[in-house]
Each structure stands twice: as C-alpha cells, then as structure tokens.
Amino acid sequence: MYQALLVDDERYALDGLQSGVDWNGLRVGHVHLASNIRQAKELISSYPVDFLICDIEMPEGSGLELLMWVREHYPEKECIFLTCHGDFAYAKQAIQLGSHDYLLKPVRYSELEEVIGKVLDKVEKRRQEAEFKRSYAHYFTLWQQHQPLIIERFWLDLLNRTLSSDPQEIDKALALRNIPYTGQTRFAPILISVQRWRRKLAPRDEKIMEYALRNAAAHSLIPNQDMGQVIPWHAGSMIALLPCLDDGEEEREKLDWRDKCRAFIQFCNQSMYCELSCYIGRPAYLHQISELVESLGGFHKNNVIHVNQAYFMEEQPAQEETERDAKPTDNPLVSEWTELLKQGERERLLSEVQSYLNRIKAREKGSARILHYFYHDFIQMIYYVLHAKGLKAHDIFSDLLSPEQALVVTRSFVELNEWAGHVIEIAMANLHEREESESIVDKVQVFIAANLDQPLTRKDIANHVYLNPDYLAKLFKKQTGVALSDYVVSERMKEAKSMLEHTGASIGIVAASVGYSSFSYFSKTFKNKFGMTPQEFRAELPR
C-alpha cells in the first residue's frame, strides 16, 4: 500500500480530494492532510509518504518552496501540482524541480486518478529497484566472504580434467584431500545454464548474481545433504552434483530431481531476473562424471529454442539427427535483404528476418550451428551495404559485432532475433544520416555555385539549409574532406579562371563576379591558388 499527502490552504479542496478520489482502487492506504508548508514538512518527516498533491500559493510559503525542501531532503518522493495558477513561469519552475505533473483546478477526478496511477508506477518501480539493490548487497557480501572450498576444487579439477579420470588416481586425490567420497559413490550431475538475463548487468554484477544463483541452487536441489555440491562452470552456468541413493530408488529420485529443477527455475524467473534451463544427467561414478558433463554441455549448446525447461539426458537428440538438422534447408534471401537495407525498407526487412527465424523455430529442429549460419550471412550483408555507402562497421557498432557477442546472440532464437533487429535499427539510422548529410551537402554546393558574386558568409549558407553554422561546417568537412570556407574560395577561383579564359571581361569585373570587392585581395587569392596573378594568367592565354 502507498501513502499520499494533500497540501492546500482551502479546507473544502482537501475534503473534495479526500472523498472524490478512489484511493482504495489506487492502493493508497493512508491520505495525510496539510493546510500549510509547516504541517506538510512535519508529516513528510514523520510518515513514509510516497507522493504529494500540492497547491502553489499558500500561507507561510508556496508549494514550489515546499518541493525545493522535499528535493533536498527526500529526493525520491513524487509531486503533483494542483493549482488555479496557469502562469507559465510557475509551471516551468515546477518542471525544473522534477514535478511529475502540473494540473489546473478544477480537475476531473478520473483525470487526476490517471495521473496518480502513473506516479504510483514510478514509486513501485523505485521500490523494486531498492529491493533488488538490497538483495544484491546481501549476495555481494557473501561473495566477498566466500573462500574456495577443498571439495569444490576437487570437482573443478575433475571436470576440467586436470585430475585424471582413472579410478585409482581419483581415490588418491580423495585420500590426500580428506574428502569423504569412495569409488562406489555415485552422483547425478545437473547442468544449470542461464540462457538470458532480463536485466542489463555489468561483468562484475553478473558474477555476483551467478554466485546468488549457485547459493539458491544449493538450497533448492541439495538441502541437508553434505555430500552434494554446486560448483561454477563456464560463463553463465554451474554444475549441481546430487548424491544418489541405491539403484532401486533411481526412478523415484529422477522424478524428484525434475520437480526440484522446475521449482528452482520458477524461483529464478521471479526473483533472479533470469531465464535458464536444467539438464539432468544419469547417476554415475566419479570417473564417469567429466564425460557425462561434456555430453550435457552439448545438449545445452544445441537447445536454441526452449527456455525455462528441465530435461533428462536421454531426451537429447541423437548426434546424427542434430548434425542433419543443423544444415539450413532454406537459406536466407540475403540478396533481397541487401536491397531492402539499401532502400531503407526498415519495417519490411525486420519482418522478413523475423519470419525466417520463426520458420526455423517452428520446426523445433534448430541447432546452434544453424544460428551461426544465419549470423555470418547476416553480418556479411551488413558489412557489404555499409561498405558500399562508405561507412565503417567498427565505427558504428563497437562491440555489437564482436566474436564475444556472436557467442551470446547465437545461444537462442530470441537473443538472435533481438540482436538482428537492433543491428538493423542502428544500420538504418546511420545510412539515413549519411543520405541526409549528402543531400544537405548537395544543396549547399548548388547554393554556393548560384551565389558566387555574393559575400557568402558561413551564416548565410547555414541559413539556406536551416542548420547551425558550426554544425554545418563540421558536416560539410566530414562529407567532403574540405573545409566549407576553403570550398567557397576554391569555387570562386574556378569561376574566375573560367571567365578569364572564355570572356573578355576586365579583371575588375571578374573579381566582382566572384564576390571580391577588393581587386588586390582577389589578385592575391588567385595567385595563391594558381601560382600567378590574373594578369599573368590572361597574358599566357593563346591569342
């Protein structure tokens, strides 16, 4: 529930708001009332008020002064102004102070309730962020305090094959590290792999959240079992090792494992802001575990369609079937997509790409390899079009086309579809900007050619294309490689040279025709350009 504060020096206004607004429907459990700033400050300091609805002009100070105080002491609180004053200066100051809205009296209660609803959406989002930060801080503390354990190191050595899979070597390692396993101890490995974080996380934050996942997995999958272990594996994944009972209990255990995995997945969806899948291996002895985990990794690698599922190892497709389905049956129409990208057909291109990916996904036989086929064909198209337009992909996309990004986006159809749409949006925006810039430069060049006899300041040229002079100068230099002022001089000199060659006009008239009122300055500029004065140039012309 939320708490509101109504501030107005007119009692009937407070009574009207208190009775007219459906506070229960908005989940506002308590509405505080204040008739001046002093009372408002006391209430805000004493109660967890989420937002206030405030008048502007009141005794003992204005509502704007109150909001200034709120911003200084309680910056998270939201404010709605409800006043009779439609003065723009008031509204401007309210906006500058971060007021959510500025409403004029009288206001319909339905309209006010809609505004309050939007304010409460912001309040709720802020609460969730605060809760996430508290949870994050808790796991960060645990992560800092966590030290590698002997048993965890044993498993990592075994799975990474730095420890031999020979049963005798394993027994020696167990005895040396005083680990209470025997050659007859069996474990069922479960590969837990994050397929998607629903929040953008920095690398360090992702590591911390992975630690939180491991902690949650240990509590969910192997509670009260000292022999069990959850260890970090490759990026975004972990291995849970569940000790197994006697052979006669295997089937019952397997069903229990899947139920626990499904409950864990549901918890992670709701509380850990991620989507993941679990791959359950069969019970095996220690010397068989590393090979079994590698097989589960292959299962995950080729699962590019489904998320938030728990699979048994025997549900993995046969290797020959996976290889056959990895071959594309209808290659992307790259040539058609290339033309759509060139022509700026954004919506159609997005639709075509999405349709192609959905067709493959609908067969439910897609693999990581077929997504890699698509990825490389798509990248080739983007590079080709950008190169043809004189744009450099690495300047535009930064890490979006990096090898590391390729590993991320080819993990699933969802990731690849979102990534492709993002790449198309960026490419289209840059191609449009390029074409728009070229169009502006063309207009500038035509304008200069038609007005060589005029002073032609940079401001004059910029006004013609409705741009800021500084921005135009940078744009022109970027597109042509020549400074705007140098280009104007060059065009004047070309025209002067042509007139000296093909007309009998005097040099003074030629100078005036290309915008020079000073004969000596014209002569000096001409010599700097062509290495001789206008008189010397004309004297060398054939008679």
C-alpha positions as CSV (number, residue, x, y, z in Angstrom):
1,M,0.0,0.0,0.0
2,Y,1.0,3.6,-0.5
3,Q,0.7,6.8,1.4
4,A,-0.3,10.3,0.0
5,L,-0.1,13.8,1.3
6,L,-2.6,16.5,0.2
7,V,-1.4,20.1,0.8
8,D,-3.9,23.0,0.3
9,D,-4.9,26.0,2.4
10,E,-8.5,25.6,1.4
11,R,-10.3,23.1,3.6
12,Y,-13.0,22.3,1.0
13,A,-10.4,21.5,-1.6
14,L,-8.8,19.0,0.8
15,D,-12.1,17.4,1.6
16,G,-13.0,17.2,-2.1
17,L,-9.8,15.4,-2.9
18,Q,-10.1,13.1,0.0
19,S,-13.6,12.0,-0.8
20,G,-13.6,12.3,-4.6
21,V,-10.6,10.2,-5.5
22,D,-10.8,6.4,-5.4
23,W,-7.9,5.9,-3.0
24,N,-8.6,2.3,-2.3
25,G,-8.7,1.5,-6.0
26,L,-5.2,3.1,-6.3
27,R,-4.0,1.1,-3.3
28,V,-3.4,4.2,-1.3
29,G,-3.9,3.1,2.3
30,H,-3.4,6.4,4.1
31,V,-4.1,10.0,3.0
32,H,-2.5,12.8,5.1
33,L,-3.8,16.4,5.0
34,A,-1.8,19.6,5.5
35,S,-3.0,23.2,5.1
36,N,0.4,24.9,5.0
37,I,4.1,24.1,4.4
38,R,5.0,23.7,8.1
39,Q,2.4,20.9,8.6
40,A,3.5,19.3,5.3
41,K,7.1,19.2,6.4
42,E,6.2,17.6,9.7
43,L,4.1,14.9,8.1
44,I,6.7,14.1,5.4
45,S,9.4,13.8,8.2
46,S,7.1,11.6,10.3
47,Y,5.5,9.2,7.8
48,P,6.7,7.3,4.7
49,V,4.8,9.5,2.3
50,D,5.2,8.3,-1.3
51,F,3.8,11.3,-3.1
52,L,2.1,14.6,-2.5
53,I,-0.5,16.7,-4.3
54,C,0.2,20.3,-3.6
55,D,-1.2,23.8,-4.3
56,I,1.1,26.6,-5.4
57,E,0.2,29.7,-3.3
58,M,-0.5,29.2,0.4
59,P,0.2,30.9,3.7
60,E,3.7,30.6,5.2
61,G,5.2,29.8,1.8
62,S,4.5,28.4,-1.7
63,G,4.2,24.9,-2.9
64,L,7.3,25.4,-5.0
65,E,9.2,26.2,-1.9
66,L,7.9,23.0,-0.3
67,L,9.1,21.0,-3.3
68,M,12.5,22.6,-3.1
69,W,12.7,21.4,0.5
70,V,11.5,17.9,-0.5
71,R,14.1,17.6,-3.2
72,E,16.8,18.5,-0.8
73,H,15.7,16.1,2.0
74,Y,13.6,13.4,0.3
75,P,14.5,13.4,-3.4
76,E,12.7,10.1,-4.1
77,K,9.3,11.5,-3.3
78,E,7.0,12.4,-6.2
79,C,4.9,15.5,-6.5
80,I,1.8,16.6,-8.5
81,F,0.8,20.3,-8.5
82,L,-2.9,21.1,-8.5
83,T,-3.5,24.8,-8.6
84,C,-5.6,27.7,-10.0
85,H,-2.5,29.4,-11.4
86,G,-1.8,28.8,-15.1
87,D,1.2,31.0,-15.1
88,F,3.9,29.5,-17.4
89,A,6.7,30.7,-15.0
90,Y,5.1,28.5,-12.2
91,A,4.8,25.5,-14.5
92,K,8.4,25.9,-15.7
93,Q,9.8,26.1,-12.2
94,A,7.7,23.1,-11.2
95,I,9.2,21.1,-14.1
96,Q,12.7,22.2,-13.2
97,L,12.1,20.9,-9.7
98,G,11.0,17.5,-11.0
99,S,7.3,17.7,-10.5
100,H,5.5,14.8,-12.2
101,D,2.7,16.9,-13.5
102,Y,1.1,20.4,-13.3
103,L,-2.7,20.3,-13.3
104,L,-5.1,23.2,-13.2
105,K,-8.2,23.4,-11.0
106,P,-10.9,22.3,-11.4
107,V,-9.8,18.9,-12.4
108,R,-11.8,15.8,-13.2
109,Y,-11.2,13.1,-10.6
110,S,-10.8,10.5,-13.3
111,E,-8.0,12.5,-14.9
112,L,-6.3,13.0,-11.5
113,E,-6.6,9.3,-10.8
114,E,-4.9,8.5,-14.1
115,V,-2.0,10.9,-13.2
116,I,-1.8,9.4,-9.7
117,G,-1.6,5.9,-11.3
118,K,1.4,6.9,-13.3
119,V,3.1,8.4,-10.3
120,L,2.5,5.1,-8.4
121,D,4.0,3.2,-11.2
122,K,7.2,5.2,-10.7
123,V,7.0,4.7,-7.0
124,E,6.6,0.9,-7.4
125,K,9.5,0.7,-9.9
126,R,11.7,2.6,-7.4
127,R,10.6,0.1,-4.6
128,Q,11.6,-2.9,-6.8
129,E,14.9,-1.3,-7.6
130,A,15.6,-0.7,-3.9
131,E,14.7,-4.3,-3.1
132,F,16.9,-5.6,-5.9
133,K,19.8,-3.4,-4.5
134,R,19.3,-4.8,-1.0
135,S,19.3,-8.4,-2.3
136,Y,22.3,-7.6,-4.5
137,A,24.2,-6.1,-1.5
138,H,23.4,-9.2,0.6
139,Y,24.9,-11.6,-2.0
140,F,27.8,-9.2,-2.7
141,T,28.8,-9.5,1.0
142,L,28.5,-13.3,0.8
143,W,30.5,-13.3,-2.4
144,Q,33.3,-11.2,-0.8
145,Q,33.4,-13.5,2.2
146,H,33.3,-16.7,0.2
147,Q,36.6,-18.7,0.0
148,P,37.2,-21.7,-2.3
149,L,36.5,-25.0,-0.6
150,I,38.5,-28.1,-0.9
151,I,35.6,-30.2,-2.2
152,E,34.7,-27.6,-4.8
153,R,38.4,-27.5,-6.0
154,F,38.3,-31.3,-6.3
155,W,35.3,-31.2,-8.6
156,L,36.7,-28.4,-10.7
157,D,39.9,-30.4,-11.2
158,L,37.9,-33.5,-12.1
159,L,35.6,-31.7,-14.6
160,N,38.5,-29.7,-16.2
161,R,40.5,-32.9,-16.5
162,T,43.4,-31.5,-14.6
163,L,42.8,-34.6,-12.4
164,S,42.9,-37.9,-14.2
165,S,39.7,-39.9,-14.6
166,D,41.5,-43.0,-13.6
167,P,39.6,-44.5,-10.6
168,Q,42.9,-45.1,-8.7
169,E,44.1,-41.6,-9.2
170,I,40.7,-40.3,-8.0
171,D,41.0,-42.4,-4.9
172,K,44.4,-41.0,-4.2
173,A,43.1,-37.4,-4.6
174,L,40.2,-38.1,-2.3
175,A,42.5,-39.5,0.4
176,L,45.0,-36.7,0.0
177,R,42.3,-34.0,0.4
178,N,40.4,-36.0,3.2
179,I,37.2,-35.9,1.2
180,P,34.6,-38.5,2.3
181,Y,33.8,-40.0,-1.1
182,T,34.6,-43.5,-2.2
183,G,35.0,-45.2,-5.5
184,Q,31.4,-46.5,-5.1
185,T,29.9,-43.1,-4.5
186,R,27.6,-42.1,-7.4
187,F,26.4,-38.6,-8.3
188,A,23.9,-37.3,-10.8
189,P,25.2,-34.1,-12.5
190,I,22.7,-31.3,-13.4
191,L,23.9,-28.6,-15.7
192,I,22.2,-25.3,-14.9
193,S,22.7,-22.7,-17.6
194,V,21.5,-19.2,-17.7
195,Q,20.0,-18.5,-21.2
196,R,19.1,-14.9,-20.6
197,W,19.4,-12.1,-18.0
198,R,16.3,-9.9,-18.1
199,R,18.4,-7.0,-16.7
200,K,21.5,-5.4,-18.2
201,L,24.4,-6.4,-15.9
202,A,28.0,-5.3,-15.8
203,P,30.5,-8.2,-15.8
204,R,31.2,-8.0,-12.1
205,D,27.5,-7.8,-11.2
206,E,26.8,-10.8,-13.4
207,K,29.4,-12.8,-11.4
208,I,27.8,-11.8,-8.2
209,M,24.3,-12.8,-9.5
210,E,25.8,-16.1,-10.6
211,Y,27.0,-16.6,-7.1
212,A,23.5,-15.9,-5.9
213,L,22.1,-18.5,-8.3
214,R,24.6,-21.1,-7.0
215,N,23.5,-20.4,-3.5
216,A,19.8,-20.7,-4.4
217,A,20.5,-23.9,-6.3
218,A,22.3,-25.5,-3.3
219,H,19.3,-24.7,-1.1
220,S,16.7,-25.9,-3.7
221,L,18.4,-29.0,-5.1
222,I,20.5,-30.5,-2.4
223,P,19.2,-29.3,1.0
224,N,20.6,-31.0,4.1
225,Q,23.0,-33.2,2.1
226,D,26.6,-32.6,3.0
227,M,27.8,-34.7,0.1
228,G,26.1,-32.6,-2.6
229,Q,27.8,-29.7,-4.2
230,V,27.0,-26.8,-6.7
231,I,30.1,-25.5,-8.4
232,P,30.7,-22.8,-11.0
233,W,31.3,-24.0,-14.5
234,H,31.6,-22.0,-17.7
235,A,30.2,-18.4,-18.0
236,G,26.6,-18.3,-17.1
237,S,26.4,-22.0,-16.0
238,M,27.0,-24.2,-13.0
239,I,27.0,-27.9,-12.1
240,A,24.9,-29.3,-9.3
241,L,26.2,-32.7,-8.2
242,L,23.5,-34.7,-6.4
243,P,24.5,-37.8,-4.4
244,C,22.4,-40.9,-5.4
245,L,20.7,-43.5,-3.3
246,D,20.6,-47.2,-4.0
247,D,19.8,-48.4,-7.5
248,G,16.2,-49.3,-6.6
249,E,15.4,-45.7,-5.8
250,E,16.7,-44.2,-9.1
251,E,13.3,-43.7,-10.8
252,R,11.8,-42.1,-7.8
253,E,14.9,-39.9,-7.4
254,K,14.7,-38.8,-11.1
255,L,11.2,-37.6,-10.8
256,D,12.1,-35.7,-7.6
257,W,15.1,-34.1,-9.4
258,R,12.9,-32.8,-12.2
259,D,10.3,-31.4,-9.8
260,K,13.0,-29.6,-7.8
261,C,14.6,-28.2,-11.0
262,R,11.2,-26.9,-12.2
263,A,10.6,-25.2,-8.8
264,F,14.1,-23.7,-8.9
265,I,13.6,-22.4,-12.5
266,Q,10.3,-20.8,-11.4
267,F,12.0,-19.1,-8.4
268,C,14.8,-17.8,-10.7
269,N,12.3,-16.4,-13.2
270,Q,10.5,-14.5,-10.4
271,S,13.3,-13.4,-8.1
272,M,16.7,-13.6,-10.0
273,Y,15.6,-11.8,-13.2
274,C,16.9,-14.6,-15.5
275,E,15.7,-17.4,-17.7
276,L,17.6,-20.8,-17.5
277,S,17.3,-24.5,-18.2
278,C,18.4,-27.6,-16.3
279,Y,19.9,-30.7,-17.9
280,I,19.8,-33.7,-15.7
281,G,22.4,-36.5,-16.2
282,R,22.1,-40.1,-15.2
283,P,23.7,-41.3,-11.9
284,A,27.4,-42.1,-12.5
285,Y,30.6,-42.9,-10.6
286,L,33.3,-40.3,-10.1
287,H,35.5,-41.4,-13.0
288,Q,32.5,-41.1,-15.4
289,I,31.3,-37.6,-14.4
290,S,33.5,-35.4,-16.6
291,E,32.4,-37.2,-19.8
292,L,28.8,-37.0,-18.7
293,V,29.0,-33.3,-18.1
294,E,30.5,-32.7,-21.5
295,S,27.6,-34.5,-23.0
296,L,25.2,-32.3,-21.0
297,G,27.1,-29.2,-22.3
298,G,26.5,-30.4,-25.9
299,F,22.8,-30.8,-25.1
300,H,22.6,-27.2,-23.9
301,K,24.6,-25.9,-26.8
302,N,22.0,-27.2,-29.3
303,N,19.0,-26.2,-27.3
304,V,18.4,-22.8,-29.0
305,I,14.6,-23.0,-29.0
306,H,13.2,-23.7,-25.5
307,V,13.9,-21.9,-22.2
308,N,13.0,-22.5,-18.6
309,Q,12.8,-26.3,-19.0
310,A,14.2,-29.3,-17.1
311,Y,15.5,-32.1,-19.4
312,F,16.7,-35.6,-18.7
313,M,19.8,-36.6,-20.6
314,E,18.1,-39.3,-22.6
315,E,15.8,-36.6,-24.1
316,Q,18.8,-35.3,-26.1
317,P,18.5,-35.9,-29.9
318,A,20.9,-38.4,-31.4
319,Q,24.1,-36.8,-32.7
320,E,23.5,-37.7,-36.4
321,E,20.0,-36.2,-36.2
322,T,21.4,-32.9,-34.7
323,E,24.0,-32.7,-37.5
324,R,21.4,-33.3,-40.2
325,D,19.1,-30.6,-38.8
326,A,21.9,-28.1,-38.5
327,K,22.1,-27.8,-42.2
328,P,19.9,-25.0,-43.5
329,T,17.0,-26.1,-45.7
330,D,16.1,-22.6,-47.0
331,N,19.0,-20.1,-47.0
332,P,18.2,-16.5,-46.0
333,L,17.3,-14.4,-49.0
334,V,20.4,-12.3,-48.4
335,S,20.3,-10.7,-51.8
336,E,16.7,-9.5,-51.2
337,W,17.5,-8.4,-47.7
338,T,20.5,-6.4,-49.0
339,E,18.3,-4.5,-51.4
340,L,15.8,-3.8,-48.6
341,L,18.6,-2.4,-46.4
342,K,19.9,-0.3,-49.2
343,Q,16.5,1.2,-49.9
344,G,15.8,1.9,-46.2
345,E,12.8,-0.6,-46.1
346,R,13.1,-0.9,-42.3
347,E,9.8,-2.5,-41.4
348,R,9.8,-4.9,-44.3
349,L,13.4,-6.0,-43.5
350,L,12.6,-6.6,-39.8
351,S,9.5,-8.6,-40.8
352,E,11.4,-10.7,-43.3
353,V,14.2,-11.6,-40.8
354,Q,11.8,-12.4,-38.1
355,S,9.7,-14.6,-40.4
356,Y,12.7,-16.5,-41.5
357,L,13.8,-17.2,-37.9
358,N,10.3,-18.1,-36.9
359,R,10.1,-20.6,-39.7
360,I,13.1,-22.4,-38.5
361,K,12.0,-22.3,-34.9
362,A,8.6,-23.7,-35.8
363,R,10.2,-26.9,-37.0
364,E,11.7,-27.3,-33.5
365,K,14.8,-28.8,-35.1
366,G,17.1,-25.7,-35.0
367,S,20.6,-26.1,-33.6
368,A,23.4,-23.7,-32.5
369,R,25.1,-24.4,-35.9
370,I,22.1,-23.2,-38.0
371,L,22.0,-20.0,-35.9
372,H,25.7,-19.5,-36.7
373,Y,25.0,-19.9,-40.4
374,F,22.4,-17.2,-40.2
375,Y,24.6,-14.9,-38.0
376,H,27.5,-15.0,-40.5
377,D,25.3,-14.5,-43.6
378,F,23.6,-11.6,-41.8
379,I,26.9,-9.9,-40.8
380,Q,28.2,-10.3,-44.4
381,M,25.1,-8.4,-45.6
382,I,25.5,-5.6,-43.1
383,Y,29.3,-5.2,-43.9
384,Y,28.5,-5.2,-47.7
385,V,25.9,-2.4,-47.5
386,L,27.8,-0.2,-45.1
387,H,31.0,-0.5,-47.2
388,A,29.0,0.4,-50.4
389,K,27.8,3.5,-48.6
390,G,31.2,4.5,-47.4
391,L,30.6,3.6,-43.7
392,K,32.8,1.6,-41.4
393,A,31.1,-1.0,-39.4
394,H,33.5,-0.9,-36.5
395,D,32.9,2.8,-36.1
396,I,29.1,2.3,-35.9
397,F,28.6,-0.9,-33.9
398,S,31.5,-1.0,-31.4
399,D,31.2,-4.4,-29.6
400,L,27.8,-5.3,-31.2
401,L,29.6,-7.4,-33.9
402,S,32.4,-8.8,-31.8
403,P,33.2,-12.5,-31.6
404,E,32.2,-12.4,-27.9
405,Q,28.8,-11.0,-28.9
406,A,28.4,-13.8,-31.5
407,L,28.6,-16.4,-28.8
408,V,25.9,-14.6,-26.8
409,V,23.4,-14.0,-29.6
410,T,23.6,-17.4,-31.1
411,R,22.5,-19.1,-27.9
412,S,18.8,-18.8,-28.7
413,F,16.4,-17.7,-31.4
414,V,15.1,-15.0,-29.0
415,E,18.6,-13.5,-28.5
416,L,19.4,-13.7,-32.2
417,N,16.1,-12.1,-33.3
418,E,16.5,-9.2,-30.8
419,W,20.2,-8.7,-31.8
420,A,19.4,-8.7,-35.6
421,G,16.6,-6.1,-35.0
422,H,19.0,-3.9,-33.0
423,V,21.7,-4.1,-35.7
424,I,19.1,-3.3,-38.4
425,E,17.9,-0.2,-36.4
426,I,21.5,1.1,-36.0
427,A,22.5,0.4,-39.6
428,M,19.3,2.1,-40.9
429,A,19.8,5.1,-38.7
430,N,23.4,5.6,-39.9
431,L,22.5,5.0,-43.6
432,H,19.7,7.6,-43.3
433,E,22.0,10.1,-41.6
434,R,24.5,9.5,-44.4
435,E,22.0,10.1,-47.1
436,E,20.6,13.1,-45.3
437,S,24.1,14.6,-44.9
438,E,24.8,14.0,-48.6
439,S,21.5,15.7,-49.5
440,I,22.4,18.8,-47.4
441,V,25.9,19.0,-48.9
442,D,24.4,18.9,-52.4
443,K,22.1,21.8,-51.5
444,V,25.0,23.8,-50.1
445,Q,27.1,23.2,-53.2
446,V,24.3,24.3,-55.5
447,F,23.6,27.4,-53.4
448,I,27.3,28.4,-53.4
449,A,27.5,28.0,-57.2
450,A,24.5,30.2,-57.7
451,N,25.8,33.0,-55.3
452,L,29.5,33.3,-56.0
453,D,29.0,37.0,-56.6
454,Q,27.7,37.5,-53.1
455,P,29.7,37.8,-49.8
456,L,28.5,34.2,-48.8
457,T,29.3,34.1,-45.1
458,R,29.1,30.8,-43.3
459,K,25.9,32.0,-41.6
460,D,24.3,32.8,-45.0
461,I,25.0,29.3,-46.2
462,A,23.8,27.7,-43.0
463,N,20.5,29.7,-43.1
464,H,19.8,28.4,-46.5
465,V,19.7,24.8,-45.2
466,Y,18.3,25.7,-41.8
467,L,21.3,24.5,-39.8
468,N,23.6,25.9,-37.1
469,P,26.7,27.3,-38.8
470,D,29.1,25.3,-36.6
471,Y,27.2,22.1,-37.2
472,L,27.1,22.7,-41.0
473,A,30.8,23.3,-41.1
474,K,31.6,20.0,-39.3
475,L,29.1,18.1,-41.5
476,F,30.5,19.6,-44.7
477,K,34.1,18.8,-43.8
478,K,33.1,15.3,-42.7
479,Q,31.3,14.5,-46.0
480,T,33.7,16.3,-48.5
481,G,37.0,16.3,-46.7
482,V,37.2,20.1,-47.4
483,A,36.5,23.0,-45.0
484,L,33.5,25.0,-46.1
485,S,35.4,28.3,-46.3
486,D,38.1,26.6,-48.5
487,Y,35.5,25.1,-50.7
488,V,33.9,28.6,-51.3
489,V,37.3,30.1,-52.2
490,S,38.0,27.2,-54.5
491,E,34.7,27.6,-56.4
492,R,35.3,31.3,-56.7
493,M,38.7,30.8,-58.2
494,K,37.5,28.1,-60.6
495,E,34.8,30.5,-61.9
496,A,37.3,33.4,-62.1
497,K,39.7,31.2,-64.1
498,S,36.9,30.2,-66.5
499,M,35.8,33.8,-67.0
500,L,39.4,34.9,-67.7
501,E,39.7,32.1,-70.2
502,H,36.4,32.4,-72.1
503,T,35.3,36.0,-71.7
504,G,36.8,39.4,-72.4
505,A,35.6,40.9,-69.1
506,S,38.1,43.0,-67.3
507,I,39.8,41.6,-64.3
508,G,37.9,44.0,-62.1
509,I,34.6,42.7,-63.4
510,V,35.7,39.2,-63.0
511,A,36.7,39.9,-59.4
512,A,33.3,41.4,-58.6
513,S,31.5,38.5,-60.4
514,V,33.0,36.1,-57.9
515,G,32.3,38.1,-54.8
516,Y,35.6,40.2,-54.4
517,S,35.2,43.9,-53.9
518,S,39.0,44.3,-53.3
519,F,41.0,43.9,-56.5
520,S,44.2,43.4,-54.7
521,Y,42.8,40.7,-52.4
522,F,41.3,38.9,-55.4
523,S,44.6,39.0,-57.2
524,K,46.5,37.7,-54.1
525,T,43.9,34.8,-53.6
526,F,44.1,33.9,-57.3
527,K,47.9,33.7,-57.2
528,N,47.8,31.5,-54.1
529,K,45.5,29.1,-55.9
530,F,47.2,29.0,-59.4
531,G,50.7,30.4,-58.8
532,M,50.2,33.5,-60.9
533,T,48.2,36.7,-60.9
534,P,45.1,37.1,-63.0
535,Q,47.1,39.5,-65.3
536,E,49.9,36.9,-65.7
537,F,47.3,34.1,-66.3
538,R,45.5,36.1,-69.1
539,A,48.8,37.1,-70.7
540,E,49.7,33.5,-71.2
541,L,46.5,32.6,-72.9
542,P,46.8,31.8,-76.6
543,R,45.9,34.7,-78.9
